[in-house]
């Protein structure tokens, strides 16, 4: 994954609470292959009407918000089912950070595993940023190293699990995170083998496979 350290980007206000994973990507779109991308169906039923036409008043349809890298929403973002495709849809649309007072737990984990920062910001700060964006302003800076968000000369701290922060800063998956402790794991295994040799199976060479042709 691409590391996330500091992002200055157009931000899109989404002044809604309880945006769940079924709203982020309706289930009927999840049969498409991952390689086809999910960005065009992000928040589909809120962005488009029954005839497939864009709803002009929806924030993500605003030409001024085209290419937004940051989404600002109200509490309980990403609640609902555990579908990882909700994170895919955001990332494929170009969103690299969501600011909200709270998130669904499983969604947050899925987001981090896909390089998307779920930054928990105080509700008062979120409301100020939403109002500022709705007034026509667009650009926000998110600094993961400092765990801060800044706009219009103001700055706020946000919260994120420290392990998730480490993964995002380095662009690591869970496997990469484990491998970062490889030396410590090997040292523990060597010490444990010396301390409890009886608990370890002996090193047995693999059996040779016979190349003989069976008799008819």
C-alpha positions in Angstrom: 0.0 0.0 0.0 1.0 3.6 -0.5 2.2 5.1 2.9 0.0 7.9 4.3 1.9 10.7 6.1 0.6 14.2 5.1 -2.3 15.0 2.8 -3.5 18.4 1.5 -6.5 17.9 -0.7 -10.0 19.0 -1.6 -12.5 17.9 1.1 -16.1 17.0 0.6 -18.7 17.6 3.3 -21.2 14.8 3.9 -23.3 16.2 6.8 -25.0 12.9 7.5 -24.8 10.6 10.6 -25.0 6.8 10.5 -23.8 6.4 7.0 -23.6 2.6 6.8 -21.8 0.2 4.6 -24.9 -0.6 2.5 -25.1 3.1 1.7 -21.4 3.3 0.9 -21.8 0.4 -1.6 -25.2 -1.2 -2.1 -25.0 -5.0 -2.1 -26.1 -5.4 -5.7 -22.8 -4.0 -6.9 -20.6 -6.4 -5.0 -20.7 -9.1 -7.6 -18.3 -7.2 -9.8 -14.7 -8.3 -9.7 -12.3 -6.2 -7.5 -10.2 -5.4 -10.6 -13.2 -3.6 -12.2 -13.1 -0.9 -9.4 -15.9 0.3 -7.1 -15.4 4.1 -7.2 -18.2 4.8 -9.5 -20.8 3.2 -7.2 -19.7 4.9 -4.0 -22.9 6.1 -2.2 -24.7 5.2 -5.4 -28.3 5.4 -4.2 -27.6 8.8 -2.5 -25.7 10.2 -5.5 -28.1 9.0 -8.3 -31.9 8.9 -8.7 -33.9 5.9 -9.9 -33.1 6.7 -13.5 -29.4 6.8 -12.9 -29.2 10.6 -13.2 -27.0 12.5 -10.7 -28.7 14.3 -7.9 -27.5 17.9 -8.3 -27.6 18.7 -4.6 -25.5 15.8 -3.4 -22.0 17.0 -2.2 -20.0 14.4 -4.1 -21.7 15.5 -7.4 -20.6 19.1 -6.9 -18.0 19.9 -9.7 -16.1 21.9 -7.1 -15.5 18.7 -5.1 -14.3 16.6 -8.0 -11.2 14.6 -7.1 -11.8 15.0 -3.3 -9.3 13.1 -1.3 -11.0 13.8 2.1 -14.5 13.1 3.2 -16.0 14.8 6.3 -19.0 13.1 7.9 -20.9 12.9 11.2 -20.9 10.2 13.8 -21.0 6.4 13.3 -19.6 6.4 9.8 -19.3 2.9 8.3 -21.7 1.2 10.7 -23.6 -1.9 9.6 -22.3 -5.0 7.8 -18.7 -5.9 7.7 -18.3 -5.7 3.9 -14.8 -4.7 2.9 -16.1 -3.4 -0.4 -17.2 -0.2 1.5 -13.6 0.7 1.9 -12.8 -0.3 -1.7 -15.5 2.1 -2.9 -14.0 5.0 -1.0 -10.4 4.3 -2.0 -11.3 3.6 -5.6 -13.2 7.0 -5.7 -9.9 8.7 -4.6 -10.8 9.2 -0.9 -7.7 8.7 1.3 -9.1 10.0 4.6 -12.5 10.2 6.3 -13.0 12.6 9.2 -15.8 11.8 11.6 -16.6 11.8 15.4 -16.9 8.0 15.4 -16.7 4.9 13.0 -17.9 1.4 12.8 -15.2 -0.8 14.3 -15.0 -3.4 11.4 -15.1 -0.6 8.8 -12.2 1.2 10.5 -10.1 -2.0 10.4 -11.0 -2.6 6.7 -10.2 1.0 5.9 -6.7 0.9 7.4 -6.0 -2.4 5.6 -6.8 -0.6 2.3 -4.7 2.6 3.0 -7.7 4.7 4.1 -7.3 6.8 7.3 -10.4 6.9 9.6 -9.6 9.9 11.8 -11.7 10.4 14.8 -12.2 14.1 15.4 -14.2 15.8 18.2 -17.8 16.5 17.1 -17.4 20.3 17.6 -14.5 20.3 15.2 -16.3 18.2 12.6 -19.3 20.6 12.7 -17.0 23.6 12.3 -15.3 22.0 9.3 -18.6 21.0 7.8 -19.9 24.5 8.0 -16.7 25.9 6.6 -16.7 23.5 3.7 -20.4 24.2 3.0 -19.6 27.9 2.8 -17.6 27.2 -0.3 -14.1 26.4 1.0 -12.4 23.3 -0.2 -8.9 22.5 1.0 -7.9 20.7 4.2 -4.6 19.3 5.4 -4.4 16.0 7.4 -1.0 15.2 9.0 -0.9 11.6 10.3 2.6 12.0 11.8 1.3 14.8 14.0 -2.3 13.4 14.2 -3.7 16.8 13.3 -6.2 18.4 10.9 -5.8 22.0 9.8 -7.9 24.4 7.8 -8.3 28.2 7.6 -5.5 28.7 10.1 -7.1 26.4 12.7 -5.9 23.0 13.8 -7.4 20.1 15.7 -6.0 16.8 17.0 -7.6 13.5 15.9 -7.4 10.0 17.4 -6.4 6.7 15.8 -5.3 3.4 17.1 -1.5 3.5 17.4 -1.0 0.2 15.6 -3.2 1.4 12.7 -1.2 4.6 12.6 2.0 2.6 12.2 0.5 0.5 9.4 -0.7 3.6 7.5 2.6 5.6 8.0 4.5 2.7 6.5 2.0 1.4 4.0 2.0 -2.0 5.8 -0.5 -4.8 5.7 -0.9 -7.1 8.7 1.7 -9.4 7.2 4.2 -6.5 6.8 3.5 -5.6 10.4 4.3 -9.1 11.6 7.4 -9.3 9.5 8.7 -6.0 11.0 9.1 -8.1 14.2 10.9 -10.9 12.4 14.2 -10.5 14.4 12.4 -10.6 17.7 10.3 -13.6 16.6 13.4 -15.5 15.6 15.3 -14.6 18.8 12.3 -15.9 20.9 12.1 -19.1 18.9 15.9 -19.8 19.4 15.7 -19.0 23.1 12.6 -21.2 23.5 14.2 -24.1 21.6 17.2 -23.9 24.0 15.0 -23.7 27.1 12.5 -26.4 26.1 14.1 -28.6 23.5 11.5 -31.3 24.3 8.7 -29.1 23.0 10.2 -28.8 19.5 10.0 -31.5 16.9 13.4 -32.6 15.6 14.4 -31.4 12.2 13.6 -34.4 9.9 14.8 -34.2 6.3 12.0 -34.7 3.7 11.4 -38.2 2.4 12.8 -38.9 -1.0 10.1 -39.7 -3.5 10.6 -42.8 -5.5 10.9 -42.4 -9.2 10.4 -46.1 -10.0 7.5 -47.0 -12.3 5.0 -49.2 -10.5 4.8 -52.8 -11.8 2.0 -53.5 -14.1 
